[in-house]
Amino acid sequence: TTNTSIKIIKSNTTNTPFRLACWSILSLSFPKSATTTEKCDRISSPPRKRLKYSTDKEMSDEEMDTSPPSPVSSSSLISGHNNEDFRDINQTDLVRLMIQSLQHLGYNQISEQLEKQSGIALQSPEVNQFCFCIQNGDWSKAEQLMPHLHISREADILAIRFLIYSQKYLELLEQKKLNDALQCLRMEVAPLRQPSAKLHKLTALLMCTDVDEMKAKARWTGKDEGRKGLMSAIRAYVSPSILPPPFRLPTLLRQAIELQTSRCMYHNEKSDIQGSSLFVDHMCDRNQIPRETAHILTNHDGEVWFIKFSPDGRRLASAGGNNKILIWDSSSPSFPLLRVLPGHQLDVISYLAWSANSQKLLSCADNGTVRVWNVEEGVCTKEFKNHKDVVTACAFMPDGQSYVSGSNDRTVVISSLSGNILHQFSVARVNDLAVTSDGSTLVVVCQEKKMRIFSLIDKTETSIPTAEAMTSVSLSADNRYILANVVYVAGKVTETQMWDVQMKVLVQKFRGQKQGRFIIRSCFGGFGDSFVISGSEDNHIYVWHREHGTLLETLEGHTKTINCVAWNPTNPYMIASASDDHSIRIWLRTLPSPSPSTSSPPSSSSLS
């Protein structure tokens, strides 16, 4: 390698920068003999610039200083040892974690040098010996070293001894040494005064016909993995300062990255911890939010009241003031119209709901009917009339074989697709409803100042009082949170509220949107449901950060009230909005602009 590099240098004698770069590589790869101190302390001066005479005759190579620069150690760039930056950190713990990480990375010699130079050890020699005994099955020696673990509670000491000798017992069974195993059980395990159920479980293993049966009943994977598990179980009883948890420094770094990600207002993608740089803080820009109009869909000949993406994100269903349901191909860059479902004759379609498999669609109308559609074939397969008034909301049950519907007739009905009414709840005039993805809970909001939560298992009801009535409701993907738009009251600020389903408490308020005369719908969206989005009567779309409640974006484009918004569940960079201006807008994120040297006219490919 050296000879090859020298040849390259000689062949480029007129290219001084190239020669200096090659010399630098050679110096780094093959440094001249010098002590470590000399190498670290040497900082070479930059090479002299090439001078020109008045005759414009350049200096010859012999007159130039072409000697390679001396290698510079990064430690030589630090002026002194200043511990001020570490004043808030336990430096002893930091060094111990550095030693542990070096060992895990395989730099054992460097970790030993760090221990010697710092005078700090990862663990005491006795603790190291204890770990070695566990690893190699020297059980009696490990028990003798237990006092060095500094465990104060007698019960914890007995628990560790029980773990150790249970491992010994299992290994003897694995080796088919039944007499030795029985002796261990009687003389070493039984006297430790542990719960009788644990002892009976171990005793029953003696009756197993073969080793595989024994392992299955004991949920034990064998000697090697068993010893690793034993060490992990012992750590639960020992102070981490005595026996540090493994991979602690990577765990702290991972937590730091996750915390920065959670605090990033615009983060909208799966976190790549392995690809994250440790040299810069995590920060996303606003281009992570879909805020550019990519398509304006004008096929509706009236106001558009409702839109919903299919669970697989490949279709968008829309409906409104006319009697048509439109199905769009959201998987295609051109977002074409796939088919038109003829609807409910001359009735207004107020609500749509997809089945979990994205193959069926429910539609509600003001004539009290609910229709079931086969989306791929574009035909209505069922029509039900279980209500005496306008059907305002509906949802498929997770199995796709039944559905729930709510109406202004003050009832919520659960019906099978075969036409049987499975259950009926008496409520107030229904505004909206939602079913959890596991089918266990039904949330209903009515024209009243409370939220009703029904258990679909035992059909019991829990009510949460609210300050005002709610007009719409949606659930987060994890079923943990409810998002509800609140009826406007004169003199009060319009807001969208987020409630914790389990705790039944209000956890966040989102403000800025306008809602007065009309039903405005909101939803969760983005990767991990990190955002909340809502339509508004001021013709804008509002986007907030879910956890912090911060208003991030106000999207403009529609010319009338935006009734409904939807965030694609599989594409975090796609939003749809429906408006009284007879249009649906599809919003995508803007990709970074190309560099000036490679710039080109804008096109649809700049959106994703």
C-alpha positions as CSV (number, residue, x, y, z in Angstrom):
1,T,0.0,0.0,0.0
2,T,2.8,2.4,0.8
3,N,4.7,1.7,-2.5
4,T,1.4,2.2,-4.4
5,S,0.7,5.5,-2.7
6,I,4.3,6.8,-3.3
7,K,3.9,6.0,-7.0
8,I,0.7,8.0,-7.1
9,I,2.4,10.9,-5.4
10,K,5.3,10.8,-7.8
11,S,3.0,10.7,-10.8
12,N,1.2,13.9,-9.5
13,T,4.2,16.0,-8.7
14,T,2.5,19.1,-10.2
15,N,-0.6,18.7,-8.0
16,T,0.6,19.8,-4.6
17,P,-2.8,19.6,-2.8
18,F,-3.2,16.0,-4.0
19,R,0.4,15.2,-2.8
20,L,-0.3,16.6,0.6
21,A,-3.5,14.6,0.9
22,C,-1.7,11.4,0.1
23,W,1.0,12.3,2.6
24,S,-1.7,12.8,5.2
25,I,-3.1,9.3,4.5
26,L,0.3,7.8,4.7
27,S,1.1,9.6,7.9
28,L,-2.2,8.4,9.5
29,S,-1.7,4.9,8.3
30,F,2.0,4.6,8.7
31,P,3.2,7.1,11.3
32,K,6.9,7.7,11.8
33,S,8.3,6.2,15.0
34,A,7.6,8.5,17.9
35,T,6.4,8.3,21.4
36,T,2.7,8.6,22.1
37,T,3.3,12.0,23.8
38,E,5.2,13.3,20.8
39,K,2.5,12.2,18.4
40,C,-0.2,13.9,20.5
41,D,1.7,17.1,21.1
42,R,2.8,17.7,17.6
43,I,0.6,20.2,15.7
44,S,2.2,21.1,12.4
45,S,2.0,24.5,10.7
46,P,0.1,24.7,7.4
47,P,2.3,24.4,4.3
48,R,3.7,27.6,2.8
49,K,1.7,29.1,-0.1
50,R,3.3,29.0,-3.5
51,L,5.0,32.4,-4.1
52,K,5.1,34.2,-7.5
53,Y,8.0,36.4,-8.7
54,S,7.5,39.5,-10.7
55,T,8.4,37.5,-13.7
56,D,5.5,35.1,-13.0
57,K,8.0,32.3,-12.8
58,E,6.8,29.8,-10.2
59,M,9.1,28.2,-7.7
60,S,10.3,24.7,-8.5
61,D,9.3,21.7,-6.5
62,E,12.8,21.6,-4.9
63,E,12.2,25.1,-3.5
64,M,8.8,24.2,-2.0
65,D,8.2,22.7,1.3
66,T,6.3,19.5,0.4
67,S,6.9,17.6,3.6
68,P,3.7,15.9,4.9
69,P,1.9,17.4,7.9
70,S,2.4,15.6,11.2
71,P,-0.6,13.6,12.4
72,V,-2.7,15.4,15.1
73,S,-4.4,13.5,17.9
74,S,-7.9,14.7,18.9
75,S,-6.7,14.7,22.5
76,S,-4.1,17.4,21.6
77,L,-7.0,19.8,20.6
78,I,-8.4,19.8,24.2
79,S,-6.7,22.5,26.2
80,G,-6.3,21.0,29.7
81,H,-8.7,18.9,31.7
82,N,-11.8,20.9,32.5
83,N,-14.4,18.9,34.4
84,E,-16.9,21.8,34.6
85,D,-19.0,20.4,31.8
86,F,-19.4,17.2,33.9
87,R,-20.2,18.9,37.1
88,D,-23.9,17.8,37.0
89,I,-22.9,14.2,36.2
90,N,-21.6,11.5,38.5
91,Q,-18.2,11.1,36.9
92,T,-17.5,7.8,38.6
93,D,-20.7,6.3,37.1
94,L,-19.9,7.8,33.7
95,V,-16.4,6.1,33.7
96,R,-17.9,2.8,34.8
97,L,-20.4,2.9,32.0
98,M,-17.7,3.8,29.5
99,I,-15.7,0.8,30.7
100,Q,-18.8,-1.5,30.4
101,S,-19.5,-0.2,26.8
102,L,-15.9,-0.7,25.7
103,Q,-16.2,-4.3,27.0
104,H,-19.4,-4.9,25.1
105,L,-17.9,-3.5,22.0
106,G,-14.9,-5.8,22.3
107,Y,-12.3,-3.2,23.3
108,N,-11.1,-5.1,26.3
109,Q,-7.5,-3.8,26.4
110,I,-8.8,-0.2,26.2
111,S,-11.3,-0.8,29.0
112,E,-8.4,-2.2,31.1
113,Q,-6.3,0.9,30.4
114,L,-9.2,3.2,31.3
115,E,-9.7,1.3,34.6
116,K,-5.9,1.7,35.4
117,Q,-5.7,5.4,34.4
118,S,-8.9,6.4,36.2
119,G,-8.5,4.1,39.2
120,I,-12.2,3.2,38.8
121,A,-13.5,-0.3,38.3
122,L,-16.7,-1.4,36.7
123,Q,-17.3,-3.9,39.5
124,S,-15.3,-5.1,42.5
125,P,-13.1,-8.1,42.0
126,E,-15.4,-10.1,44.2
127,V,-18.5,-9.2,42.2
128,N,-16.6,-10.1,39.0
129,Q,-15.8,-13.5,40.6
130,F,-19.4,-14.0,41.5
131,C,-20.5,-13.4,37.9
132,F,-17.8,-15.7,36.7
133,C,-19.0,-18.5,39.0
134,I,-22.6,-18.1,37.8
135,Q,-21.5,-18.2,34.2
136,N,-19.5,-21.4,34.8
137,G,-21.8,-23.1,37.3
138,D,-19.7,-23.0,40.4
139,W,-22.7,-22.7,42.6
140,S,-21.1,-23.2,46.1
141,K,-18.4,-20.6,45.3
142,A,-21.1,-18.2,44.1
143,E,-23.0,-18.6,47.4
144,Q,-19.8,-17.8,49.3
145,L,-19.3,-14.6,47.4
146,M,-22.9,-13.3,48.0
147,P,-21.9,-11.1,50.9
148,H,-20.1,-8.9,48.4
149,L,-23.4,-8.1,46.8
150,H,-24.3,-6.1,49.9
151,I,-27.9,-7.3,50.1
152,S,-29.5,-6.2,53.4
153,R,-32.8,-8.1,53.4
154,E,-32.7,-11.7,54.5
155,A,-35.6,-12.6,52.2
156,D,-33.7,-11.3,49.2
157,I,-30.7,-13.4,50.1
158,L,-32.8,-16.6,50.4
159,A,-34.5,-15.7,47.1
160,I,-31.1,-15.5,45.3
161,R,-30.0,-18.8,46.8
162,F,-33.2,-20.3,45.6
163,L,-32.6,-19.1,42.1
164,I,-29.0,-20.4,42.1
165,Y,-29.9,-23.9,43.3
166,S,-33.0,-24.1,41.1
167,Q,-30.7,-23.6,38.2
168,K,-28.3,-26.3,39.5
169,Y,-31.3,-28.6,39.9
170,L,-32.5,-28.0,36.4
171,E,-29.1,-28.6,34.9
172,L,-28.8,-31.9,36.8
173,L,-32.2,-33.0,35.3
174,E,-30.9,-32.0,31.9
175,Q,-27.9,-34.2,32.4
176,K,-30.3,-37.0,33.6
177,K,-28.6,-37.2,37.0
178,L,-31.8,-37.9,38.8
179,N,-30.3,-38.9,42.2
180,D,-28.1,-35.8,42.3
181,A,-31.0,-33.7,41.3
182,L,-33.2,-35.2,44.1
183,Q,-30.3,-34.6,46.6
184,C,-30.1,-30.9,45.5
185,L,-33.8,-30.5,45.8
186,R,-33.9,-31.9,49.3
187,M,-30.7,-30.5,50.8
188,E,-30.2,-27.1,49.0
189,V,-33.5,-26.0,47.5
190,A,-36.2,-27.1,50.1
191,P,-34.5,-25.5,53.2
192,L,-34.7,-22.0,51.7
193,R,-38.3,-21.4,52.9
194,Q,-39.7,-20.3,49.6
195,P,-43.4,-20.6,48.7
196,S,-44.5,-24.2,48.6
197,A,-46.0,-23.8,45.1
198,K,-42.5,-23.1,43.7
199,L,-41.1,-26.2,45.4
200,H,-44.0,-28.4,44.1
201,K,-43.4,-27.1,40.6
202,L,-39.8,-28.2,40.8
203,T,-40.6,-31.5,42.3
204,A,-43.1,-32.3,39.6
205,L,-40.3,-32.1,37.0
206,L,-38.9,-35.4,38.4
207,M,-41.8,-37.2,36.8
208,C,-41.1,-36.0,33.3
209,T,-40.3,-38.8,30.8
210,D,-37.6,-36.9,28.9
211,V,-35.6,-33.7,28.9
212,D,-37.7,-31.9,26.3
213,E,-40.9,-32.4,28.4
214,M,-39.0,-31.2,31.5
215,K,-37.9,-28.0,29.7
216,A,-41.3,-27.4,28.4
217,K,-43.0,-27.7,31.8
218,A,-40.3,-25.6,33.5
219,R,-40.3,-23.1,30.6
220,W,-36.5,-23.4,30.7
221,T,-34.4,-23.3,27.5
222,G,-31.2,-25.1,28.8
223,K,-28.0,-24.5,30.6
224,D,-26.5,-21.6,28.7
225,E,-29.6,-19.5,28.3
226,G,-30.7,-20.5,31.8
227,R,-27.5,-19.1,33.3
228,K,-28.0,-15.8,31.4
229,G,-31.6,-15.7,32.7
230,L,-30.3,-16.5,36.2
231,M,-28.0,-13.5,36.1
232,S,-30.8,-11.2,35.0
233,A,-33.0,-12.5,37.8
234,I,-30.3,-11.9,40.4
235,R,-29.9,-8.3,39.3
236,A,-33.4,-7.6,40.5
237,Y,-32.2,-8.1,44.1
238,V,-28.9,-6.3,43.8
239,S,-28.3,-2.5,43.8
240,P,-27.3,-1.3,40.2
241,S,-24.4,0.5,41.8
242,I,-23.0,-2.9,42.8
243,L,-24.0,-4.9,39.7
244,P,-24.6,-2.4,36.8
245,P,-27.3,-3.5,34.4
246,P,-25.9,-4.6,31.0
247,F,-25.8,-2.2,28.1
248,R,-26.6,0.7,30.4
249,L,-25.0,3.5,28.3
250,P,-26.7,2.4,25.0
251,T,-30.0,2.4,27.0
252,L,-29.4,5.9,28.2
253,L,-28.6,7.1,24.7
254,R,-31.6,5.4,23.3
255,Q,-33.8,7.0,25.9
256,A,-32.3,10.4,25.1
257,I,-33.1,10.0,21.4
258,E,-36.6,8.8,22.1
259,L,-37.2,11.8,24.4
260,Q,-35.9,14.3,21.8
261,T,-38.1,12.6,19.2
262,S,-41.2,12.8,21.5
263,R,-40.5,16.5,22.0
264,C,-40.0,17.2,18.3
265,M,-43.1,19.0,17.2
266,Y,-42.9,17.9,13.5
267,H,-41.7,14.3,13.9
268,N,-43.8,12.2,11.5
269,E,-42.0,9.0,10.8
270,K,-40.8,5.8,12.5
271,S,-37.8,6.6,14.6
272,D,-34.5,5.1,13.3
273,I,-32.5,5.0,16.5
274,Q,-29.6,3.1,14.8
275,G,-29.4,5.7,12.1
276,S,-29.7,8.7,14.4
277,S,-26.5,10.8,14.9
278,L,-25.3,11.2,18.4
279,F,-23.5,14.5,17.5
280,V,-26.7,16.5,16.9
281,D,-30.0,16.9,18.6
282,H,-33.0,15.4,16.8
283,M,-35.1,18.0,14.9
284,C,-37.6,17.7,12.1
285,D,-38.7,20.6,9.9
286,R,-42.3,21.5,9.1
287,N,-42.1,19.7,5.7
288,Q,-42.9,16.6,7.6
289,I,-46.5,17.9,7.8
290,P,-48.6,17.5,4.6
291,R,-49.3,21.1,3.7
292,E,-49.2,21.3,-0.1
293,T,-52.4,20.8,-2.2
294,A,-51.6,18.0,-4.6
295,H,-55.1,17.4,-5.9
296,I,-58.4,19.2,-6.0
297,L,-61.2,16.8,-6.6
298,T,-64.3,18.5,-8.0
299,N,-66.5,15.5,-9.0
300,H,-69.1,16.2,-6.3
301,D,-71.9,18.5,-7.6
302,G,-72.8,19.7,-4.1
303,E,-71.3,20.2,-0.6
304,V,-69.0,17.5,0.6
305,W,-69.9,16.5,4.2
306,F,-67.9,13.4,5.0
307,I,-64.7,11.6,3.9
308,K,-63.0,8.6,5.2
309,F,-59.8,6.6,4.2
310,S,-60.1,2.8,4.2
311,P,-58.0,1.1,7.0
312,D,-55.5,-0.1,4.4
313,G,-55.1,3.6,3.2
314,R,-55.7,2.6,-0.5
315,R,-59.2,4.1,-0.9
316,L,-61.0,7.3,0.1
317,A,-64.8,7.4,0.3
318,S,-66.7,10.7,0.1
319,A,-70.3,11.7,0.4
320,G,-72.4,14.8,1.0
321,G,-75.4,16.8,0.0
322,N,-76.2,14.8,-3.1
323,N,-77.1,11.1,-3.1
324,K,-73.8,9.8,-4.4
325,I,-70.8,8.0,-2.7
326,L,-67.5,8.5,-4.5
327,I,-64.6,6.0,-4.1
328,W,-61.1,7.3,-4.9
329,D,-57.8,5.5,-5.5
330,S,-55.6,7.0,-2.9
331,S,-52.8,4.6,-3.7
332,S,-52.3,6.1,-7.1
333,P,-50.2,9.3,-7.6
334,S,-53.0,10.7,-9.8
335,F,-55.7,10.0,-7.2
336,P,-58.3,8.9,-9.8
337,L,-62.0,8.3,-9.2
338,L,-62.6,4.5,-9.1
339,R,-66.4,4.3,-9.0
340,V,-69.6,6.0,-8.0
341,L,-72.0,4.3,-5.7
342,P,-75.6,5.4,-6.5
343,G,-76.5,6.2,-2.9
344,H,-79.8,6.5,-1.2
345,Q,-82.1,7.7,-4.0
346,L,-82.7,11.4,-3.3
347,D,-81.6,11.3,0.4
348,V,-78.7,13.1,1.9
349,I,-75.8,10.8,2.9
350,S,-74.4,12.0,6.2
351,Y,-71.9,9.3,7.4
352,L,-69.6,6.6,6.1
353,A,-67.8,3.7,7.8
354,W,-65.3,1.1,6.4
355,S,-65.0,-2.5,7.5
356,A,-61.7,-3.5,9.1
357,N,-60.7,-5.4,5.9
358,S,-61.4,-2.3,3.7
359,Q,-63.8,-4.4,1.5
360,K,-67.2,-3.1,2.8
361,L,-68.6,0.3,3.4
362,L,-71.6,1.5,5.5
363,S,-73.5,4.6,4.6
364,C,-76.2,6.5,6.6
365,A,-79.0,8.6,5.2
366,D,-81.6,11.0,6.5
367,N,-84.4,8.6,5.6
368,G,-83.4,6.3,8.5
369,T,-81.7,3.6,6.4
370,V,-78.2,2.1,6.6
371,R,-76.7,0.5,3.5
372,V,-73.9,-2.0,3.2
373,W,-71.7,-1.8,0.0
374,N,-69.3,-4.1,-1.6
375,V,-66.8,-1.5,-2.6
376,E,-64.9,-3.6,-5.2
377,E,-68.0,-4.5,-7.1
378,G,-69.7,-1.2,-6.5
379,V,-73.0,-2.7,-5.4
380,C,-75.3,-2.4,-2.4
381,T,-75.6,-5.8,-0.7
382,K,-77.9,-5.0,2.2
383,E,-80.2,-2.2,3.3
384,F,-81.5,-1.9,6.9
385,K,-84.2,0.4,8.4
386,N,-83.8,0.0,12.2
387,H,-84.5,3.6,13.0
388,K,-87.5,6.0,12.8
389,D,-85.4,9.1,12.2
390,V,-82.2,10.3,10.6
391,V,-79.3,7.9,11.1
392,T,-76.4,10.2,12.1
393,A,-73.5,7.8,12.7
394,C,-72.5,4.2,12.2
395,A,-69.5,1.8,12.6
396,F,-68.6,-1.7,11.7
397,M,-67.8,-4.1,14.5
398,P,-64.3,-5.6,14.1
399,D,-65.6,-8.9,12.8
400,G,-67.2,-7.2,9.9
401,Q,-70.4,-9.3,10.4
402,S,-72.3,-6.7,12.5
403,Y,-72.5,-3.0,12.9
404,V,-73.7,-0.3,15.2
405,S,-75.8,2.8,14.2
406,G,-77.1,5.8,16.1
407,S,-80.0,8.1,15.2
408,N,-82.0,11.1,16.1
409,D,-84.7,8.7,17.3
410,R,-82.7,8.4,20.6
411,T,-81.5,4.9,20.0
412,V,-78.2,3.1,19.3
413,V,-78.7,-0.3,17.6
414,I,-76.3,-3.2,17.2
415,S,-77.4,-5.3,14.3
416,S,-76.0,-8.3,12.4
417,L,-75.6,-8.2,8.6
418,S,-78.2,-10.9,8.5
419,G,-80.7,-8.4,9.8
420,N,-81.0,-9.5,13.5
421,I,-81.0,-6.7,16.1
422,L,-78.5,-7.9,18.7
423,H,-78.9,-5.1,21.2
424,Q,-80.4,-1.6,21.6
425,F,-79.4,1.3,23.9
426,S,-81.7,4.1,24.8
427,V,-79.9,7.5,24.6
428,A,-80.5,11.1,23.6
429,R,-80.4,12.3,20.0
430,V,-77.1,10.9,18.7
431,N,-74.5,13.2,17.1
432,D,-71.7,10.6,16.6
433,L,-70.3,7.3,17.8
434,A,-67.1,5.2,17.6
435,V,-66.2,1.6,18.4
436,T,-62.7,0.5,19.7
437,S,-60.7,-1.7,17.3
438,D,-61.1,-4.7,19.7
439,G,-64.9,-4.3,19.8
440,S,-65.0,-4.0,23.6
441,T,-66.1,-0.4,23.9
442,L,-68.6,1.9,22.3
443,V,-68.4,5.7,22.7
444,V,-71.5,7.8,22.0
445,V,-71.9,11.6,22.0
446,C,-75.4,13.0,21.9
447,Q,-77.2,16.4,22.1
448,E,-76.5,16.5,25.9
449,K,-73.6,17.6,28.2
450,K,-72.0,14.2,28.7
451,M,-70.2,11.4,26.9
452,R,-71.5,7.9,27.1
453,I,-69.1,4.9,27.2
454,F,-70.7,1.5,26.8
455,S,-69.1,-1.9,27.5
456,L,-70.0,-4.1,24.6
457,I,-69.1,-7.1,26.7
458,D,-71.5,-6.7,29.6
459,K,-73.6,-3.8,28.1
460,T,-73.0,-1.5,31.0
461,E,-72.8,2.3,30.7
462,T,-70.4,4.9,32.1
463,S,-71.1,8.6,31.7
464,I,-68.6,11.4,31.7
465,P,-70.1,14.8,32.4
466,T,-68.9,17.5,30.0
467,A,-69.2,21.3,30.1
468,E,-70.9,21.4,26.7
469,A,-72.4,19.0,24.2
470,M,-70.1,17.3,21.6
471,T,-70.7,17.2,17.9
472,S,-68.3,14.6,16.7
473,V,-66.0,11.9,18.1
474,S,-63.1,9.8,17.0
475,L,-60.7,7.3,18.6
476,S,-56.9,7.1,18.5
477,A,-55.4,4.0,16.9
478,D,-54.5,2.5,20.3
479,N,-58.0,3.1,21.6
480,R,-56.6,5.2,24.4
481,Y,-57.9,8.6,23.6
482,I,-61.1,10.2,22.4
483,L,-61.1,13.3,20.2
484,A,-64.3,15.4,20.3
485,N,-65.4,18.7,18.8
486,V,-67.5,20.8,21.2
487,V,-70.6,22.7,20.5
488,Y,-70.0,26.4,20.2
489,V,-71.3,28.6,23.0
490,A,-71.5,32.3,22.7
491,G,-68.7,34.1,24.5
492,K,-66.5,30.9,24.7
493,V,-63.5,29.9,22.7
494,T,-64.2,27.0,20.2
495,E,-62.1,24.0,21.1
496,T,-61.5,20.3,20.3
497,Q,-60.9,18.2,23.3
498,M,-58.9,15.0,23.9
499,W,-60.1,12.6,26.6
500,D,-58.3,9.6,28.2
501,V,-60.7,6.7,27.8
502,Q,-59.2,4.6,30.7
503,M,-58.8,7.5,33.2
504,K,-62.0,9.2,31.9
505,V,-60.4,12.7,32.2
506,L,-59.8,15.6,29.9
507,V,-56.1,15.6,29.0
508,Q,-55.7,18.2,26.2
509,K,-57.5,21.1,24.5
510,F,-56.9,22.3,20.9
511,R,-57.9,25.8,20.0
512,G,-58.0,28.1,17.0
513,Q,-60.6,26.5,14.7
514,K,-64.0,28.1,14.3
515,Q,-67.2,26.1,14.8
516,G,-70.6,27.7,15.2
517,R,-73.6,26.5,13.1
518,F,-72.2,23.3,11.5
519,I,-70.9,20.0,12.6
520,I,-67.1,20.1,12.2
521,R,-65.1,16.8,12.4
522,S,-61.6,16.2,13.6
523,C,-59.3,13.2,13.8
524,F,-55.9,11.9,14.9
525,G,-53.2,11.4,12.3
526,G,-49.6,11.1,11.3
527,F,-47.1,8.5,12.5
528,G,-48.2,7.2,15.9
529,D,-51.2,9.5,15.9
530,S,-48.8,12.3,16.8
531,F,-51.1,15.1,15.4
532,V,-54.6,16.3,15.7
533,I,-56.4,17.9,12.7
534,S,-59.7,19.7,12.4
535,G,-61.8,21.4,9.8
536,S,-63.2,24.9,10.5
537,E,-65.9,27.4,9.5
538,D,-63.2,29.9,8.5
539,N,-62.2,27.8,5.5
540,H,-58.9,26.7,7.1
541,I,-57.5,23.3,8.3
542,Y,-55.8,23.4,11.7
543,V,-53.0,21.0,12.7
544,W,-51.8,20.6,16.3
545,H,-49.2,18.5,18.1
546,R,-51.2,16.0,20.0
547,E,-49.1,15.8,23.2
548,H,-48.3,19.5,23.6
549,G,-51.5,21.0,22.1
550,T,-49.4,23.4,20.0
551,L,-50.9,24.8,16.8
552,L,-48.4,23.8,14.1
553,E,-50.0,24.7,10.8
554,T,-53.1,26.5,9.4
555,L,-53.7,25.3,5.9
556,E,-55.4,27.5,3.3
557,G,-57.1,26.7,0.0
558,H,-60.7,26.0,0.5
559,T,-63.2,28.8,0.0
560,K,-66.0,27.7,2.3
561,T,-66.5,25.7,5.5
562,I,-64.4,22.6,5.9
563,N,-66.7,20.0,7.3
564,C,-64.5,16.9,7.6
565,V,-60.8,16.0,7.5
566,A,-59.1,12.6,7.3
567,W,-55.5,11.5,7.7
568,N,-54.4,8.5,5.7
569,P,-53.8,5.7,8.3
570,T,-50.9,4.1,6.3
571,N,-49.4,7.2,4.7
572,P,-48.5,9.8,7.3
573,Y,-47.8,12.4,4.6
574,M,-51.4,12.4,3.2
575,I,-54.4,14.4,4.4
576,A,-57.8,14.8,2.8
577,S,-60.3,17.6,3.5
578,A,-64.0,18.0,2.5
579,S,-65.7,21.4,2.1
580,D,-68.9,23.2,1.3
581,D,-67.1,24.6,-1.8
582,H,-68.0,21.3,-3.5
583,S,-64.4,20.1,-3.5
584,I,-62.0,17.6,-1.8
585,R,-58.4,18.6,-1.4
586,I,-55.6,16.1,-1.0
587,W,-52.6,17.5,0.9
588,L,-49.1,16.0,0.7
589,R,-45.8,17.1,2.1
590,T,-43.2,19.1,0.2
591,L,-39.9,17.4,-0.4
592,P,-36.7,19.4,-0.1
593,S,-35.9,21.4,-3.1
594,P,-33.0,20.2,-5.3
595,S,-29.7,22.0,-5.3
596,P,-29.4,25.0,-7.7
597,S,-27.1,23.0,-10.0
598,T,-29.7,20.2,-10.4
599,S,-32.9,22.3,-10.2
600,S,-35.8,21.5,-12.5
601,P,-39.3,22.8,-13.1
602,P,-41.8,21.9,-10.3
603,S,-43.8,18.7,-10.9
604,S,-46.0,16.3,-9.0
605,S,-43.0,14.3,-8.1
606,S,-42.0,17.0,-5.7
607,L,-44.8,15.8,-3.4
608,S,-45.1,12.5,-1.5
